[in-house]
Amino acid sequence: MTKTILITGAVGGIGRATVQLFAQKGWLVIGVDRSPLSGDDDFFPSNGRFIQADISRPDVMERIFIQTRESTATLDVLVNNAAYQIAKPLLETTVEEWDAVMASNLRSVFLAAKLAYPLIKQAGSGAIVNVSSVHAIQTSANIAAYAASKGGLLALTRAMAIEFASDNIRVNAILPGAVDTPMLRAGLGRGHVGQGDVQNRLENLARKTVNGRVGQPSEIAHAIYFLADNEQSSFMTGQALVIDGGATARLSTE
């Protein structure tokens, strides 16, 4: 039987790679993103369903799952991947900007879990994978709202794992480090990896990892697949899987 996945942030770097991987594995993919699919986008499977929508709005979330039910009576996996980042000093962050980050990165996951729960329960078992960030456990200057939202997502992951366990629904989090995505490149101007062009900054960032390189979206997609697969990760729930090239293993003073 074909399995079904719903993934938010389906057009971005990690989301795009995840859509491609699950489609290659034969899954039916429902993708959600506030950005549209462009005319030359051929990554999204022809048998899937793409929903252009803003997950930060509760009324829109309701409509997303109404449309989802038009395509499937069950869900096997929900991947909460979409995120919004504000990169500026805390003292310069407005209430509106703070709330926008929380609405996109944290409240949307709470709502998606509530709305997806009946569909996953109907499948008999399933998984929720929340894409957090290493900023949930180790962070830097000028990214406070994002870090706070991703830290909250870890606590929410644990709470959801406990509440959904009796229905055979596992809930885990992925914590990507430096992965070459449009969001990462957009945030390279914070000054944490020096000056110069984008390539110089990427190289400086790569040197901060133990592996000596920046990750690729496909590597995170494979980790998401591992947590989604009830055979490979059947005894994992409520956990945070860090995938950062070893960056958080090294003392910052060295």
N, C-alpha and C positions, 0 to 999 in steps of 0.2 A: 504494500500500500504506500502511495506517495505521501511523504511527510510535508508539513507546511510550516513555514517560518515567516514571522513579521519582523522587519527590521526598520528602525527609525534612523534618520540620517543616512539614507541609502545612496545618496549621490556623492557624499564626501569620500575622503581617501580610504578610511577603514571600512565604511559602509559599502562602498563600491566593491572593494576586494571581497567582502563577506558575501555580498549578493552573488558575485561571480563564483565563489567557491561552492556555496550551497546549491546553486543552479547546476554546476558541474556534477555535484553529487546526486542530482536527480530530485532535489526538493522543489516544491512549489513555493515561489518567493513572492511575498507581498512587501513592497518597499514604500516607505514614507519619507518625504523630504519637503522642506519649504521651498527649495529650489526646483525648477522644472527639469525634466530631461531635455537636453538640447537635441537638435535635429541629427547631429552626428554621433549621439550616444548609442553605441551598440552593445554596451555591457549588460543592459537589463534584459532578462530572458523574455522571449516573445510570448511564452505561456504564463508569465507572471502578471502581477497587477501592481501598477504604480499609482500612488495617491499623493498628489501635491497638496501639502497641508502644513500648517504651523502648529506644532505640538505644544507650544507654550499656552495655547488657548483651550480651556476646558470644554467649551462648546464644540470646538473643532475636533477634539479628541473623541467626543461622542460620535461625531459623524464618521471619523476614521473607522471606528469599529462597526458602525452600521454598514459601511461599504465592505469591510472585511467579511462580514457575515454573508454578503452577497456572493462572495467567492468561495467560502469554505464554512463548514459547520463546526470545524475543530481547528485548533492550533497545537502544534507540537512544541514550538519554541517561539519565545518573544525575546528579541535583542534590543535593548534600550541603548542605542548608540549615539543618537543625536545630541549635540552639545553646542553651547554658545559661550564664547570667551570674551571677557573684558580685560584688557591688559593695560592697567593704569594704577597709580598709587591709591591706596585705600582712602586717603584723605581727599582725593579728587573724585572718588567714585560717588555718583549720585544715588539716591534711593531708587530712582527709576531704573538705573543700570543694574544695581544689586538685585532688584526684584525680577528684572528680565533674565538674568543669569539663573536665578533660583527657579523661575517658572519653566525655563527650557531644560535645565539639567537635573532638577530634583522633583519638582511637582509633577512634571510630565511622566516620570517613572512611576510615581505613586498612582497616577490616573491610569496609565497604560496597564499596570499590573491588575488594578481593579477590573478594568474592562476586558482584559484578556483572560482573566482567571476562569470564567465559565467555559470559554472555548478550549482552554488547556485541560480543564477538569473533564470535559466531555471526551477528550482524546484518551483519557485513562491514565496518562502520565505525561510529563513534559519537563521543560526547563525554561528558566528565565536567566538571561545573561545581561548583566548591567555593565556597561563600559564606563568605568571610573577613570582614574588617572593616578600616576605616581604622585601628583600634587596632593592627593588625599593623605599621603604619609610623609612626604618630604617636599617642601615647596621653596619658593623664592620670592623676591620682591615684586610688587606691582601686578599681582595676580590673585589677590585675596578672595574676591567673590567666587572665582572659578574654583580655587582650592577648597573653599568652604562648601561649595555645592558638591564637589566630588568626595569630600570627607563625609558629608551627610549621606551620600549614596552608599557608602560602605555600611553605615549603621542601618540604613533602610534594607540593604541586601540581607543582613543578618536577621532582621526582624521578619522579613518576608519568608526567609528560609524556614524559620520556626513555625510561622503561621500556616504555610502551605505544605508542610511535610506530610501531613496526614492524607493529602490528596495526591501523593506521589509527584509533587512538583518541586524540583530542585531549583535553588536560586543561588547564583554565584556572580562574582564580579571579576572583570579583567581590569588590570591597572597598567595601561601602556605607558612607556617612557617616551623617549624622543623617537617619534615615527614620522617619516617624511610624508606629511599630508599638507593640504592647503592651510589648515588651521595652524600647524606648527610653523610653516613659513611666514604666515601673517603675524605670528607672535615673536619673530626673531628681532624685532626692533626694541625689545624691552631693555637691551643693554647687557643682558646676562651672558652673552656669548661674543662680546666685543663688537667692533664696527666692521666696515667693509661691506662687500656685496653679499647677496644671499648665499652664494657658494662658500665664501670665506666663513660666514657665520655657521653654516651647516658643518663645515670641517672642524671649527672650534667646538661645536656641540658634540660631534662624534668623538673627539679626544677626551671628553668627560666621561664616556662610558668605558666599562671594563673591556668590552668587545672591540672598542675603537671604531665604531661605526654607528650610524643612525639606522633604526629599524625600518622595515618596509611594511606597508599595510597588509600585504598577503600573510606576513608572519603573525599578525594579530588575528587575522581572519581564521587561520588554522587553530589558534588557541580558542577562539570562540566556538569553532566547530567541535573541538574536544569537550568543552563544557556543555555544549548542546546535545552531544551524543550520549544517550542513556546507557550505552555499553562501555564507552571509554571512561566516563566519569561518574558511574552509577553511585559511587559512595562519597561523592563530594557535594556538599551543600553549605551555604553560608560562608563561603571562603572567598579570599581575595588573592587572585593569581597575578603576581607582578611580572611584567615582561618589559624589561628596560635595558637590556644589554649589560646588566650588572651595575648600573649607575648608582642605585641605592645601597649597594654592598660596600662601596668605598667611603671611607671617612672624608668628609669635606675638608678637613685640615691637611690632608695629604696631597 
